[in-house]
């Protein structure tokens, strides 16, 4: 098996021959470089112009379009930034930008224009972030995000959680990651040992938009995470052409539950600039979600949600 570090380095360097299969628009590539692990390239159906993996991961000429409603920071991250790497929007929990890298650059990413250089928490061993969390006893949950926090070495993650678990008011560690599906090799023995021995409550929110992303190796990685005692949830983004149908979303919910993962959120597209071609109109999203409620038991229906900058919580949208 290829070492995950080698695979990640290859994906980040762009040396895994995406362009052999997919001539990339130079402008789109320069705005937001393609980062795709070889395993995901192998899963793409190159004969299908609407392949859901290709649409999510490969640069498109549509990214050059400037949309009047598009924003560089559509969810108000910068206004909610505190210390380096800390985003504090909601009561009781903070988001920590643990890494500036991802194993795959999703083309619809709401942080595709995010200034990671100024917000990268590990630069100073998280000292400022830990100090901020320590001063606020209302914070009971720390959410590791990024980028993808699992692009960090296990030793670095352990250094962070050792500091967090020393704070008596911090009870829960939540990790948001796409890696179990796009780079499952990362779920290795040292990572599982760290997760198993960490005394904090552990939640991992996977990011899966389509059943096709749940390969056999991803399934095995998810099973290992369950064995390490994590509560596993999934969030999806409603994306035009990828998963904007009731059957596709229902199939995803069933596939997730088969693997011990509960659907959590179905996010309305955040209007980030250069990705507006993914947006599903809100009225259509509500119709799809209502039909999904009729098709599935309640525990398999993710909450349809959108993020409104300045609000004290996610906004749930009734179907």
Backbone bond lengths (Angstrom), bond angles and torsions (degrees), N, CA, C in turn:
res aa  C-N    CA-C-N  psi(-1)  N-CA   C-N-CA  omega(-1)  CA-C   N-CA-C  phi
1 X - - - 1.469 - - 1.527 109.80 -
2 X 1.328 115.97 136.52 1.455 120.55 178.74 1.525 110.22 -66.21
3 X 1.340 116.48 136.00 1.452 119.97 176.89 1.528 109.22 -64.20
4 X 1.320 116.29 137.79 1.464 119.71 -175.22 1.516 111.96 -62.53
5 X 1.347 117.06 -31.96 1.467 119.63 -179.50 1.525 110.87 -65.62
6 X 1.320 115.79 -39.84 1.465 120.30 178.21 1.519 110.63 -65.71
7 X 1.328 115.74 -44.00 1.460 120.15 -179.96 1.533 111.10 -63.69
8 X 1.334 116.47 -41.86 1.463 120.07 178.94 1.522 110.77 -65.28
9 X 1.323 116.64 -44.62 1.466 120.50 180.00 1.525 110.64 -60.33
10 X 1.323 116.14 -40.85 1.465 120.35 179.38 1.524 110.93 -64.70
11 X 1.328 116.34 -42.96 1.468 119.99 179.33 1.521 111.12 -63.83
12 X 1.349 116.36 -43.43 1.467 120.19 -178.49 1.528 111.91 -67.54
13 X 1.315 116.30 -30.17 1.466 119.68 -178.66 1.522 112.65 -80.58
14 X 1.342 115.94 -13.12 1.458 119.53 -178.66 1.510 113.63 74.62
15 X 1.329 116.84 19.97 1.461 120.89 -176.22 1.531 113.87 -96.75
16 X 1.316 117.17 15.52 1.465 118.53 -176.83 1.530 113.32 -99.43
17 X 1.313 117.06 22.50 1.462 123.41 165.22 1.529 114.26 67.02
18 X 1.338 116.63 33.94 1.462 118.79 172.95 1.523 110.07 -57.44
19 X 1.310 116.31 -41.93 1.468 120.76 -173.17 1.523 113.03 -65.28
20 X 1.328 117.43 -20.30 1.462 119.60 176.76 1.527 110.01 -61.20
21 X 1.322 115.48 -39.50 1.458 121.00 -178.65 1.523 112.24 -92.83
22 X 1.330 116.41 -27.64 1.461 120.37 -168.38 1.527 109.94 -138.91
23 X 1.330 117.20 95.66 1.465 118.46 176.36 1.520 110.38 -59.58
24 X 1.330 116.74 118.79 1.457 120.66 -171.99 1.516 111.68 -94.73
25 X 1.309 115.48 136.62 1.447 121.21 175.24 1.525 108.89 -63.34
26 X 1.326 116.47 125.36 1.464 120.72 -174.29 1.519 112.13 -62.14
27 X 1.334 117.01 -38.43 1.463 119.83 -178.77 1.520 111.07 -67.64
28 X 1.339 116.36 -45.00 1.458 119.73 178.83 1.521 110.94 -63.50
29 X 1.316 115.89 -39.62 1.460 120.62 179.73 1.528 111.43 -65.87
30 X 1.325 117.43 -38.00 1.461 120.53 -179.14 1.532 111.33 -71.97
31 X 1.335 117.53 -30.50 1.463 120.66 179.23 1.520 111.70 -72.21
32 X 1.333 115.75 -36.74 1.470 121.05 -175.50 1.520 106.74 -156.22
33 X 1.332 117.60 95.01 1.462 121.12 -172.16 1.529 112.78 -59.84
34 X 1.312 115.43 146.12 1.459 120.57 175.93 1.528 109.42 -71.90
35 X 1.318 115.66 128.15 1.466 122.75 171.87 1.522 105.68 -128.64
36 X 1.325 116.03 111.71 1.464 121.03 -176.48 1.525 109.18 -142.60
37 X 1.323 119.52 120.16 1.466 120.47 176.08 1.528 111.48 -63.01
38 X 1.315 115.38 151.98 1.468 120.77 -178.56 1.522 111.71 -58.48
39 X 1.323 117.16 -35.14 1.469 119.87 -179.27 1.523 111.37 -62.37
40 X 1.338 116.06 -34.93 1.466 119.47 179.12 1.520 111.09 -75.36
41 X 1.312 117.21 -36.04 1.467 120.52 175.84 1.522 109.87 -59.70
42 X 1.346 115.70 -40.64 1.459 120.55 -179.19 1.521 112.61 -67.26
43 X 1.316 117.13 -23.96 1.471 121.01 -178.01 1.525 113.07 -86.00
44 X 1.323 117.67 -13.02 1.468 120.73 -177.94 1.528 110.65 -72.87
45 X 1.309 116.67 135.73 1.457 122.58 173.02 1.525 107.21 -88.75
46 X 1.316 115.77 98.36 1.463 120.60 -173.59 1.524 112.76 -70.48
47 X 1.329 116.86 -14.14 1.471 120.02 177.62 1.518 111.67 -83.45
48 X 1.320 116.71 -10.65 1.464 121.40 -177.50 1.523 109.46 -104.97
49 X 1.318 116.54 111.31 1.469 120.55 -178.95 1.521 112.03 -65.33
50 X 1.335 116.91 -18.51 1.463 121.34 -179.53 1.526 112.16 -111.00
51 X 1.306 116.59 26.07 1.462 119.91 178.43 1.528 109.56 -56.95
52 X 1.343 118.84 127.10 1.465 120.36 -174.44 1.526 114.38 -65.54
53 X 1.316 118.00 -26.45 1.459 119.64 176.83 1.523 110.20 -75.40
54 X 1.326 116.54 -44.33 1.459 120.02 179.33 1.524 111.39 -61.01
55 X 1.329 116.78 -42.43 1.463 120.07 -179.44 1.527 111.33 -61.88
56 X 1.326 117.31 -35.27 1.461 120.77 -177.98 1.521 113.49 -79.64
57 X 1.338 117.80 -31.62 1.453 120.76 -166.73 1.527 115.56 -110.42
58 X 1.327 118.48 -19.26 1.459 120.11 -172.67 1.526 111.50 -105.73
59 X 1.340 117.82 136.78 1.464 121.29 -179.44 1.526 112.06 -58.17
60 X 1.326 114.91 145.19 1.460 121.55 -178.02 1.525 109.61 -128.20
61 X 1.311 115.57 149.29 1.469 119.61 175.87 1.528 111.17 -61.39
62 X 1.338 117.28 -21.86 1.463 120.96 179.86 1.525 111.72 -65.59
63 X 1.327 116.79 -19.57 1.458 120.13 -179.37 1.528 112.42 -70.29
64 X 1.311 116.63 -13.00 1.466 119.71 177.02 1.529 112.10 -80.31
65 X 1.341 115.77 -13.31 1.464 119.43 -179.21 1.526 110.12 -70.60
66 X 1.313 116.20 136.35 1.463 121.70 176.48 1.525 107.94 -102.04
67 X 1.325 115.41 119.04 1.460 120.71 -177.36 1.531 109.36 -97.95
68 X 1.325 117.25 137.67 1.472 119.82 -177.45 1.519 113.59 -60.45
69 X 1.342 117.86 -26.62 1.466 121.22 -180.00 1.526 112.37 -97.04
70 X 1.323 117.75 1.30 1.455 120.62 -177.21 1.520 112.23 -75.19
71 X 1.328 116.22 141.46 1.459 122.53 -177.71 1.524 110.15 -130.28
72 X 1.308 116.14 152.43 1.461 120.38 174.11 1.524 111.19 -73.88
73 X 1.331 116.93 -29.89 1.467 122.48 -178.45 1.529 108.20 -132.48
74 X 1.338 118.14 75.48 1.464 120.37 -170.41 1.521 114.98 -70.98
75 X 1.337 118.14 -16.29 1.472 119.22 -177.90 1.526 112.72 -110.57
76 X 1.326 117.21 7.22 1.457 120.68 175.24 1.515 114.94 72.44
77 X 1.334 116.51 32.36 1.467 119.87 -179.80 1.523 112.49 -60.41
78 X 1.327 116.34 -43.82 1.471 119.11 -173.63 1.526 111.58 -65.93
79 X 1.324 116.98 -37.33 1.463 119.37 178.11 1.522 112.33 -67.79
80 X 1.328 116.41 -23.31 1.466 120.57 -179.08 1.526 112.21 -98.14
81 X 1.334 117.62 4.25 1.457 120.71 -178.84 1.521 110.51 -75.16
82 X 1.319 115.60 139.68 1.457 121.84 179.16 1.533 108.44 -115.79
83 X 1.308 118.26 -111.56 1.453 121.04 173.51 1.523 109.29 -66.77
84 X 1.345 116.75 170.01 1.462 120.29 176.88 1.526 109.84 -50.94
85 X 1.334 116.31 119.51 1.446 120.85 173.95 1.503 115.68 84.74
86 X 1.312 120.07 -1.48 1.461 122.19 -179.64 1.526 109.97 -104.08
87 X 1.335 115.71 123.40 1.457 122.24 172.50 1.523 106.85 -115.84
88 X 1.321 115.74 117.90 1.468 120.98 -174.37 1.520 108.39 -120.94
89 X 1.334 115.57 97.84 1.460 121.43 -179.26 1.518 112.43 -106.97
90 X 1.316 116.48 -38.26 1.454 121.07 -168.01 1.519 111.10 -118.74
91 X 1.328 115.73 147.86 1.462 121.49 -178.21 1.530 111.23 -61.04
92 X 1.317 115.40 135.11 1.454 121.26 171.21 1.507 116.00 86.78
93 X 1.332 117.56 -7.64 1.458 119.36 -178.00 1.515 109.99 -147.81
94 X 1.323 114.00 148.88 1.455 120.49 176.26 1.519 108.71 -128.61
95 X 1.313 114.89 153.92 1.455 121.56 176.21 1.520 107.85 -106.05
96 X 1.324 115.44 130.77 1.458 121.31 -178.66 1.522 108.63 -113.09
97 X 1.337 116.01 120.48 1.467 120.79 177.38 1.519 107.26 -76.61
98 X 1.328 115.23 91.31 1.465 120.59 -172.97 1.521 112.53 -80.89
99 X 1.317 117.34 -21.51 1.464 120.90 -177.98 1.517 109.36 -151.22
100 X 1.311 115.37 151.16 1.452 120.36 175.61 1.511 112.95 -100.08
101 X 1.339 116.96 3.27 1.463 121.91 -176.68 1.515 111.42 -113.91
102 X 1.323 115.09 153.63 1.463 122.59 172.26 1.524 108.56 -127.87
103 X 1.322 115.87 157.12 1.458 120.10 175.33 1.524 111.31 -77.30
104 X 1.336 115.98 -18.92 1.461 121.17 174.69 1.525 107.31 -146.70
105 X 1.315 116.28 139.31 1.468 120.70 175.08 1.525 108.43 -94.05
106 X 1.336 115.78 101.22 1.462 120.34 177.38 1.524 108.44 -69.22
107 X 1.299 117.55 131.88 1.460 121.34 -171.63 1.527 112.52 -68.44
108 X 1.327 118.00 -19.65 1.465 122.73 -179.01 1.522 111.68 -97.14
109 X 1.324 118.38 6.76 1.463 122.42 -171.78 1.529 111.87 -54.66
110 X 1.341 116.06 128.13 1.466 119.24 -179.82 1.518 111.79 -73.08
111 X 1.334 117.94 -10.83 1.465 120.99 175.62 1.525 111.75 -107.46
112 X 1.291 118.35 25.19 1.464 119.81 -178.94 1.529 111.67 -66.87
113 X 1.343 117.47 -20.71 1.466 121.17 176.64 1.533 112.33 -108.60
114 X 1.317 117.66 11.87 1.467 121.97 -174.19 1.528 110.77 -69.71
115 X 1.322 116.51 141.43 1.466 122.19 -179.20 1.531 109.65 -86.53
116 X 1.322 116.00 80.15 1.466 119.82 -178.09 1.525 112.23 -65.51
117 X 1.319 117.47 -29.32 1.460 119.53 -178.29 1.525 111.98 -59.43
118 X 1.332 116.91 -35.73 1.460 119.43 -179.05 1.521 113.06 -91.34
119 X 1.340 116.81 -10.98 1.463 119.95 -173.08 1.524 113.50 -117.83
120 X 1.314 117.75 10.24 1.458 121.46 -174.00 1.522 110.16 -79.28
121 X 1.322 116.93 107.08 1.470 121.82 -172.42 1.526 114.77 -64.94
122 X 1.351 121.55 -40.71 1.464 119.99 -173.15 1.522 115.09 -68.26
123 X 1.324 117.50 -7.81 1.467 119.52 -175.56 1.529 111.65 -53.53
124 X 1.310 117.30 -37.60 1.464 121.06 -179.86 1.528 110.47 -115.49
125 X 1.331 115.33 38.57 1.465 121.43 178.65 1.529 112.60 55.46
126 X 1.308 115.70 31.63 1.464 122.23 175.15 1.536 113.63 65.82
127 X 1.322 118.25 15.29 1.466 119.45 -174.30 1.526 112.28 -58.89
128 X 1.334 116.61 -47.58 1.456 119.26 -179.86 1.518 111.98 -64.53
129 X 1.344 116.28 -39.74 1.459 120.36 -179.76 1.522 111.01 -65.44
130 X 1.315 116.89 -45.04 1.466 120.61 -179.95 1.527 110.21 -64.17
131 X 1.316 116.96 -40.65 1.472 120.51 179.05 1.527 110.09 -61.96
132 X 1.330 117.23 -41.55 1.464 121.32 179.34 1.526 110.50 -62.77
133 X 1.325 116.73 -47.01 1.471 121.22 -179.18 1.528 110.54 -64.78
134 X 1.328 116.39 -40.21 1.470 120.30 -178.27 1.522 111.75 -62.24
135 X 1.325 117.95 -32.00 1.461 121.52 -176.47 1.523 113.55 -79.14
136 X 1.335 117.61 -10.65 1.463 120.54 -175.88 1.527 109.93 -119.39
137 X 1.325 118.60 95.15 1.468 121.15 -177.07 1.522 114.19 -68.24
138 X 1.336 117.54 -7.77 1.467 119.05 177.32 1.534 111.75 -77.57
139 X 1.323 116.89 -14.32 1.471 120.67 -177.90 1.528 108.92 -79.75
140 X 1.316 116.47 111.46 1.461 120.50 179.13 1.525 112.99 -109.50
141 X 1.336 116.23 -9.69 1.468 119.78 -177.73 1.520 109.65 -136.88
142 X 1.338 114.69 134.33 1.460 120.92 174.95 1.527 107.71 -115.52
143 X 1.328 115.06 126.75 1.461 122.07 -177.59 1.529 108.17 -104.63
144 X 1.312 116.84 119.31 1.459 121.04 176.93 1.519 108.39 -89.79
145 X 1.336 114.93 123.16 1.448 120.41 -178.05 1.523 107.95 -139.17
146 X 1.306 116.44 -157.41 1.455 118.86 -179.03 1.512 111.24 175.28
147 X 1.268 112.51 -135.16 1.455 133.54 31.22 1.513 112.71 27.45
148 X 1.311 113.49 -167.40 1.464 119.96 179.02 1.514 108.74 -117.04
149 X 1.339 117.92 121.17 1.463 119.72 -175.97 1.515 113.95 -62.05
150 X 1.344 117.37 -25.02 1.460 118.97 -178.47 1.525 113.10 -78.83
151 X 1.338 117.49 0.87 1.472 118.82 169.10 1.523 110.81 -75.43
152 X 1.325 117.93 -14.72 1.462 121.70 175.21 1.514 110.18 -75.93
153 X 1.327 116.02 154.68 1.458 119.85 175.03 1.522 109.88 -66.75
154 X 1.302 116.06 156.03 1.466 120.22 178.34 1.522 110.87 -62.66
155 X 1.329 117.39 -35.84 1.472 120.23 178.25 1.527 111.06 -60.15
156 X 1.340 116.86 -41.28 1.464 119.88 178.97 1.525 111.19 -67.62
157 X 1.300 116.14 -39.85 1.464 119.39 178.10 1.524 110.69 -63.92
158 X 1.313 116.48 -39.66 1.470 120.09 178.56 1.529 110.86 -65.62
159 X 1.335 116.60 -39.68 1.464 120.00 177.29 1.525 110.32 -58.10
160 X 1.315 116.15 -41.40 1.458 120.46 179.14 1.523 111.45 -66.41
161 X 1.330 117.05 -50.95 1.463 118.72 -174.97 1.523 111.97 -69.48
162 X 1.328 117.85 -27.65 1.470 119.19 174.32 1.525 110.31 -59.68
163 X 1.332 115.95 -37.97 1.462 120.00 178.81 1.525 111.52 -73.94
164 X 1.323 117.10 -38.30 1.463 120.29 -179.17 1.524 111.73 -67.86
165 X 1.327 116.85 -42.43 1.464 118.49 -176.05 1.522 112.33 -73.60
166 X 1.336 116.73 -9.53 1.468 120.11 173.64 1.529 111.66 -79.56
167 X 1.353 116.61 -9.98 1.466 121.05 179.23 1.519 108.26 -94.06
168 X 1.330 119.18 115.26 1.463 120.86 -171.43 1.521 114.40 -63.26
169 X 1.338 118.68 -25.12 1.454 119.37 -177.83 1.526 113.34 -84.68
170 X 1.334 118.04 -11.89 1.464 120.81 178.45 1.524 108.86 -86.65
171 X 1.315 116.25 117.13 1.459 122.11 -174.95 1.530 113.32 -109.76
172 X 1.333 116.17 -30.35 1.466 119.46 -169.68 1.522 111.46 -129.04
173 X 1.312 115.30 135.96 1.458 123.32 172.42 1.517 107.76 -109.34
174 X 1.332 115.53 120.33 1.460 120.02 177.16 1.523 108.76 -113.66
175 X 1.302 116.61 130.63 1.467 122.43 -178.20 1.523 108.40 -116.20
176 X 1.316 115.97 123.89 1.462 120.64 174.82 1.526 107.74 -101.45
177 X 1.324 116.23 121.47 1.464 118.46 -173.15 1.523 111.82 -151.97
178 X 1.319 114.74 141.41 1.461 121.75 171.24 1.525 110.65 -97.25
179 X 1.307 117.11 -9.62 1.459 121.95 -170.49 1.529 114.56 -60.88
180 X 1.342 120.93 -38.06 1.465 117.45 179.48 1.526 114.34 -55.11
181 X 1.330 117.13 -28.51 1.467 118.87 178.44 1.517 113.27 -96.36
182 X 1.330 119.23 -32.78 1.468 119.60 -174.38 1.527 113.71 -99.32
183 X 1.329 117.59 -19.88 1.467 121.47 177.44 1.534 108.24 -144.81
184 X 1.328 117.70 62.89 1.472 120.71 -173.14 1.519 114.17 -62.49
185 X 1.345 117.57 -18.92 1.469 119.77 176.41 1.526 112.23 -59.36
186 X 1.342 116.11 -22.47 1.465 120.03 -179.10 1.528 111.82 -65.96
187 X 1.307 117.37 -24.83 1.470 120.85 -178.60 1.536 107.18 -80.17
188 X 1.321 114.94 75.58 1.458 120.91 -174.58 1.525 110.85 -105.00
189 X 1.316 116.13 -178.98 1.470 120.53 -174.70 1.522 113.44 -62.38
190 X 1.336 119.80 -45.29 1.472 118.33 178.24 1.527 112.96 -60.61
191 X 1.323 117.55 -39.86 1.465 120.16 178.27 1.523 110.60 -63.63
192 X 1.326 116.75 -44.40 1.455 120.88 -179.32 1.526 111.06 -65.76
193 X 1.326 116.99 -37.19 1.465 120.51 176.84 1.528 110.37 -62.32
194 X 1.339 115.95 -44.00 1.474 120.01 178.29 1.526 111.05 -61.24
195 X 1.318 116.43 -46.25 1.461 120.04 -179.13 1.527 111.34 -64.73
196 X 1.307 116.86 -39.02 1.461 120.86 -177.95 1.525 111.64 -66.18
197 X 1.322 116.17 -38.48 1.466 119.67 -173.65 1.521 113.71 -89.74
198 X 1.334 117.75 -13.17 1.461 119.72 178.43 1.525 109.71 -68.04
199 X 1.340 119.48 123.23 1.466 121.08 -175.47 1.522 114.57 -75.60
200 X 1.324 117.89 -11.17 1.458 120.00 179.14 1.529 110.87 -67.04
201 X 1.323 116.55 152.76 1.460 119.44 167.68 1.526 107.44 -60.61
202 X 1.319 116.77 137.35 1.465 119.74 -172.89 1.532 110.47 -122.17
203 X 1.320 115.02 123.95 1.463 122.22 177.01 1.525 107.42 -126.33
204 X 1.327 116.50 133.64 1.456 119.34 171.88 1.528 108.54 -120.31
205 X 1.321 114.78 127.55 1.460 120.98 175.99 1.518 107.58 -103.15
206 X 1.320 115.13 109.19 1.461 120.92 176.60 1.529 108.88 -76.34
207 X 1.305 114.96 162.02 1.465 120.45 177.32 1.522 107.17 -126.59
208 X 1.324 114.85 100.03 1.460 121.66 -177.89 1.517 107.91 -133.17
209 X 1.310 116.03 129.12 1.470 120.63 -176.74 1.519 114.01 -107.89
210 X 1.334 116.72 -16.62 1.462 120.17 -173.75 1.525 108.97 -150.83
211 X 1.321 115.32 144.61 1.460 121.13 -179.37 1.530 112.25 -55.63
212 X 1.325 117.11 -31.46 1.462 120.93 -178.08 1.528 112.47 -60.57
213 X 1.323 117.38 -20.08 1.469 120.45 -178.66 1.521 112.54 -76.98
214 X 1.330 117.77 -13.81 1.461 121.73 -174.71 1.523 109.87 -93.53
215 X 1.315 116.17 74.57 1.460 122.99 -179.44 1.531 110.01 -72.22
216 X 1.319 115.84 175.15 1.464 120.15 177.32 1.527 111.01 -62.67
217 X 1.339 117.18 -39.99 1.468 119.59 -179.60 1.524 111.01 -70.99
218 X 1.329 116.73 -35.12 1.467 119.58 174.91 1.525 110.14 -65.01
219 X 1.320 116.58 -41.38 1.463 120.79 178.65 1.523 111.04 -60.37
220 X 1.329 116.61 -42.58 1.467 120.34 178.88 1.526 110.89 -64.17
221 X 1.345 116.98 -39.95 1.470 120.41 178.79 1.527 110.77 -64.36
222 X 1.318 116.55 -41.59 1.463 120.79 179.24 1.525 110.52 -63.42
223 X 1.332 116.99 -40.74 1.460 120.61 178.34 1.532 111.02 -62.28
224 X 1.328 116.93 -37.90 1.462 120.14 177.87 1.526 111.33 -66.35
225 X 1.317 116.71 -38.06 1.464 120.32 177.73 1.523 110.93 -65.59
226 X 1.303 117.05 -39.07 1.469 120.31 175.40 1.523 110.08 -61.14
227 X 1.338 115.49 -41.60 1.453 120.05 -179.88 1.516 113.20 -65.12
228 X 1.338 116.65 -23.48 1.464 121.26 178.37 1.523 112.04 -84.53
229 X 1.324 116.72 2.49 1.460 120.40 174.12 1.510 115.66 89.72
230 X 1.317 118.14 18.95 1.460 120.36 -179.66 1.520 110.81 -87.11
231 X 1.317 115.62 143.42 1.455 121.60 165.47 1.524 107.00 -81.43
232 X 1.323 116.83 124.81 1.465 121.14 -174.30 1.530 110.51 -111.32
233 X 1.326 114.80 124.30 1.455 123.26 176.85 1.523 108.24 -123.16
234 X 1.314 116.32 166.57 1.467 119.71 176.60 1.521 110.60 -133.95
235 X 1.327 114.82 138.69 1.460 120.01 170.59 1.522 108.76 -118.82
236 X 1.318 114.58 142.26 1.458 122.13 177.71 1.517 108.79 -124.08
237 X 1.310 115.43 160.32 1.462 121.88 169.83 1.523 107.02 -113.07
238 X 1.315 116.51 132.16 1.459 120.70 177.64 1.526 107.85 -74.83
239 X 1.329 116.08 116.64 1.457 121.91 -171.50 1.526 110.93 -126.03
240 X 1.311 115.55 127.74 1.466 121.08 178.67 1.526 110.30 -60.29
241 X 1.317 115.73 127.36 1.450 121.11 177.82 1.510 114.63 85.94
242 X 1.328 116.88 -12.74 1.468 120.71 -177.67 1.524 111.13 -105.12
243 X 1.326 116.56 -53.11 1.469 119.55 -174.96 1.528 112.76 -144.68
244 X 1.324 116.97 24.48 1.469 120.16 -175.97 1.528 111.54 -87.68
245 X 1.332 115.25 50.91 1.458 120.90 173.79 1.515 108.91 -143.89
246 X 1.308 115.61 149.85 1.466 121.00 -178.05 1.515 110.65 -62.21
247 X 1.323 117.72 -45.33 1.462 120.67 -177.19 1.526 111.59 -62.78
248 X 1.328 117.03 -41.11 1.465 120.23 -179.93 1.516 110.88 -63.53
249 X 1.320 117.15 -43.46 1.462 120.79 -179.86 1.520 111.36 -70.38
250 X 1.323 117.88 -37.13 1.464 120.69 177.51 1.522 110.67 -65.53
251 X 1.322 116.57 -42.08 1.468 120.25 177.35 1.525 110.60 -61.17
252 X 1.330 116.88 -39.45 1.462 120.70 178.59 1.522 110.77 -64.18
253 X 1.329 117.53 -45.54 1.466 120.64 -179.54 1.527 111.00 -60.32
254 X 1.322 116.99 -43.88 1.464 120.16 178.52 1.531 110.90 -63.83
255 X 1.330 116.42 -43.23 1.465 120.25 -179.00 1.526 111.25 -64.28
256 X 1.320 116.64 -39.20 1.463 120.08 177.20 1.522 110.94 -64.25
257 X 1.340 116.59 -45.97 1.459 120.03 -177.75 1.529 111.29 -64.70
258 X 1.327 116.60 -35.89 1.466 120.50 175.22 1.526 111.30 -57.12
259 X 1.324 116.26 -26.98 1.467 121.96 -177.72 1.532 112.30 -100.94
260 X 1.320 116.79 6.64 1.458 120.31 177.30 1.506 114.54 82.71
261 X 1.331 117.03 24.27 1.462 122.36 -179.29 1.523 108.67 -116.26
262 X 1.339 116.70 132.77 1.462 120.42 178.39 1.527 111.34 -95.95
263 X 1.329 118.09 132.73 1.470 120.38 172.47 1.527 109.42 -61.09
264 X 1.321 115.89 138.94 1.467 122.05 -171.02 1.522 110.31 -121.19
265 X 1.322 116.64 -67.33 1.460 121.84 179.36 1.526 110.65 -125.86
266 X 1.316 115.44 143.31 1.457 123.60 163.19 1.517 105.15 -114.77
267 X 1.321 116.13 104.84 1.460 121.24 -172.96 1.522 111.09 -84.96
268 X 1.301 115.67 133.75 1.451 120.78 165.38 1.527 107.44 -67.11
269 X 1.305 117.21 139.60 1.468 122.53 -178.27 1.529 111.21 -53.17
270 X 1.335 115.52 128.74 1.467 120.95 172.98 1.523 108.24 -81.07
271 X 1.304 116.73 128.41 1.460 120.72 -168.63 1.525 112.92 -75.73
272 X 1.308 114.65 68.67 1.451 120.18 177.50 1.532 108.68 -80.43
273 X 1.322 114.99 141.40 1.466 119.83 -178.81 1.527 110.41 -63.38
274 X 1.324 116.01 143.03 1.466 125.86 177.01 1.524 114.08 79.68
275 X 1.332 117.08 11.45 1.465 119.56 177.05 1.525 111.95 -136.93
276 X 1.318 116.87 19.05 1.455 120.87 -174.79 1.517 114.70 -63.48
277 X 1.330 117.60 -17.52 1.463 120.20 -179.88 1.529 112.36 -68.90
278 X 1.333 117.03 -10.76 1.463 120.74 177.80 1.536 113.06 -87.35
279 X 1.310 117.70 -11.88 1.466 119.60 -171.02 1.520 112.92 -69.98
280 X 1.324 115.34 133.52 1.457 123.26 171.06 1.532 106.44 -103.19
281 X 1.330 118.78 124.51 1.472 119.98 -179.23 1.525 111.27 -53.46
282 X 1.322 116.32 144.00 1.459 121.70 -174.18 1.527 112.02 -57.39
283 X 1.318 117.08 -42.00 1.460 119.73 -179.19 1.527 111.03 -61.75
284 X 1.329 116.33 -40.27 1.464 120.01 177.39 1.524 110.42 -67.57
285 X 1.352 116.93 -39.19 1.458 120.89 177.93 1.524 110.81 -60.40
286 X 1.321 116.41 -42.62 1.466 120.43 178.84 1.534 111.25 -63.52
287 X 1.313 116.91 -39.34 1.461 120.93 178.55 1.521 110.64 -63.99
288 X 1.325 116.28 -45.17 1.469 120.89 179.11 1.526 110.04 -61.30
289 X 1.333 116.24 -44.31 1.464 119.76 -177.88 1.530 110.65 -66.14
290 X 1.316 117.78 -39.28 1.467 120.71 178.05 1.526 110.09 -62.00
291 X 1.317 117.17 -42.49 1.464 120.89 178.41 1.534 110.88 -65.91
292 X 1.319 116.22 -33.96 1.461 120.56 177.94 1.531 110.23 -66.29
293 X 1.329 116.66 -38.09 1.465 120.85 176.72 1.526 111.43 -62.39
294 X 1.308 116.09 -33.56 1.464 120.03 179.95 1.526 111.51 -76.08
295 X 1.304 116.79 -23.51 1.469 121.84 -173.35 1.531 113.19 -93.53
296 X 1.336 116.93 -26.48 1.462 121.52 -171.76 1.524 111.79 -121.93
297 X 1.342 117.15 154.76 1.466 119.02 169.11 1.522 109.77 -65.98
298 X 1.318 116.53 154.17 1.458 120.73 -172.09 1.508 114.61 -55.84
299 X 1.346 117.69 -34.92 1.461 119.48 -177.05 1.527 113.15 -72.52
300 X 1.323 117.44 -9.68 1.459 120.56 176.67 1.525 112.83 -103.63
301 X 1.332 116.65 3.11 1.469 120.53 -179.43 1.530 108.83 -98.71
302 X 1.332 117.88 113.19 1.472 118.64 176.79 1.522 110.62 -69.23
303 X 1.323 116.19 151.69 1.465 120.34 176.14 1.528 109.15 -70.68
304 X 1.315 117.21 128.53 1.452 120.93 172.83 1.521 107.64 -78.33
305 X 1.320 116.46 120.58 1.466 120.09 -171.24 1.512 110.77 -139.48
306 X 1.312 114.71 153.47 1.458 120.42 170.23 1.520 108.13 -135.92
307 X 1.302 115.14 155.06 1.459 120.48 -178.98 1.520 109.25 -105.45
308 X 1.320 115.14 120.00 1.459 121.34 179.56 1.521 108.03 -106.34
309 X 1.330 118.84 116.88 1.465 119.83 -179.10 1.516 112.45 -53.11
310 X 1.331 115.82 133.62 1.460 120.87 178.05 1.511 114.82 92.00
311 X 1.349 118.29 -15.45 1.451 120.89 178.77 1.541 109.89 -76.28
312 X 1.322 116.27 156.65 1.467 120.66 -174.85 1.512 113.66 -86.92
313 X 1.337 117.01 1.89 1.460 121.07 176.99 1.535 108.14 -164.54
314 X 1.316 115.47 170.39 1.461 118.91 170.07 1.521 108.94 -60.58
315 X 1.314 117.23 150.50 1.457 122.32 177.59 1.523 108.66 -99.68
316 X 1.312 116.75 116.51 1.454 120.47 177.84 1.518 109.24 -81.81
317 X 1.311 116.07 135.14 1.457 121.57 -177.68 1.515 108.40 -108.22
318 X 1.305 117.71 121.37 1.472 121.28 179.32 1.517 109.98 -71.16
319 X 1.317 113.95 137.37 1.453 119.82 179.06 1.509 112.49 -77.12
